Amino acid sequence: MTDRHDFDPSLSADERERLAVLAERLERDRPLPSPTFRGELGRRLLRSRRPGEPAVTRFRLWAASYTLAGALCLAVAAIGLAGVGPFAT
């Protein structure tokens, strides 16, 4: 559950204890989706939208797209740190 030692040390012991009890209650009573919903969600995520296209291919396309977008953002930030471009400081 919750580590009782990861709260702000400036809090009183009573406040830390109450926060720990609340955290444990929230973790214990957290609602879970029904097994039917989870199963349907899993099948839907794995199902291909286009006939003949495996889900793995679509996942790889998404992963490549996000990787390319992240690399582009890092490149723009690096150019800005170098003192050139739209985000130069």
C-alpha positions as CSV (number, residue, x, y, z in Angstrom):
1,M,0.0,0.0,0.0
2,T,1.2,3.5,0.8
3,D,4.6,4.1,2.3
4,R,4.0,6.0,5.5
5,H,7.4,7.7,5.2
6,D,6.8,9.5,1.8
7,F,4.8,12.4,3.1
8,D,6.1,15.9,3.7
9,P,8.2,15.9,6.9
10,S,6.7,19.3,7.8
11,L,3.3,17.7,8.5
12,S,2.5,16.6,12.0
13,A,2.5,12.9,12.8
14,D,-1.2,13.0,13.2
15,E,-1.7,14.5,9.7
16,R,0.6,12.0,8.2
17,E,-1.3,9.2,9.9
18,R,-4.6,10.5,8.6
19,L,-3.3,10.9,5.1
20,A,-1.9,7.3,5.2
21,V,-5.3,5.9,6.3
22,L,-7.1,7.9,3.6
23,A,-4.6,6.7,0.9
24,E,-5.0,3.1,2.0
25,R,-8.8,3.4,1.9
26,L,-8.8,5.0,-1.5
27,E,-6.5,2.2,-2.9
28,R,-8.6,-0.5,-1.3
29,D,-12.0,0.9,-2.3
30,R,-11.0,1.9,-5.9
31,P,-13.7,0.7,-8.3
32,L,-12.7,-1.7,-11.0
33,P,-14.3,-2.1,-14.4
34,S,-16.3,-5.2,-14.8
35,P,-14.6,-8.2,-16.4
36,T,-17.0,-7.9,-19.4
37,F,-15.9,-4.4,-20.0
38,R,-12.2,-5.2,-19.6
39,G,-12.5,-8.2,-22.0
40,E,-14.3,-6.1,-24.6
41,L,-11.8,-3.3,-24.3
42,G,-8.9,-5.7,-24.8
43,R,-10.5,-7.3,-27.9
44,R,-11.3,-3.9,-29.3
45,L,-7.8,-2.6,-28.8
46,L,-6.3,-5.7,-30.5
47,R,-8.8,-5.7,-33.4
48,S,-7.7,-4.2,-36.7
49,R,-9.8,-1.5,-38.2
50,R,-9.1,-2.5,-41.7
51,P,-9.6,-6.0,-43.0
52,G,-6.3,-7.8,-43.6
53,E,-4.2,-5.5,-41.5
54,P,-2.8,-7.1,-38.4
55,A,-3.1,-5.2,-35.1
56,V,0.7,-5.4,-34.7
57,T,1.3,-3.5,-37.9
58,R,-1.0,-0.7,-36.8
59,F,0.7,-0.6,-33.4
60,R,4.1,-0.3,-35.0
61,L,2.8,2.6,-37.2
62,W,1.5,4.4,-34.1
63,A,4.8,3.7,-32.2
64,A,6.8,5.0,-35.2
65,S,4.6,8.1,-35.5
66,Y,5.0,9.0,-31.8
67,T,8.7,8.3,-31.9
68,L,9.1,10.6,-34.9
69,A,7.0,13.4,-33.2
70,G,9.0,13.1,-30.0
71,A,12.3,13.3,-31.9
72,L,11.1,16.3,-33.8
73,C,10.1,18.0,-30.5
74,L,13.6,17.2,-29.0
75,A,15.2,18.6,-32.2
76,V,13.3,21.9,-31.9
77,A,14.2,22.2,-28.2
78,A,17.9,21.5,-29.0
79,I,17.9,24.1,-31.7
80,G,16.3,26.6,-29.3
81,L,18.9,25.9,-26.6
82,A,21.6,26.5,-29.3
83,G,20.2,30.0,-29.7
84,V,18.6,29.6,-33.0
85,G,15.0,29.0,-34.1
86,P,11.6,30.0,-32.7
87,F,12.3,29.0,-29.1
88,A,15.8,30.6,-28.8
89,T,16.5,32.0,-25.3
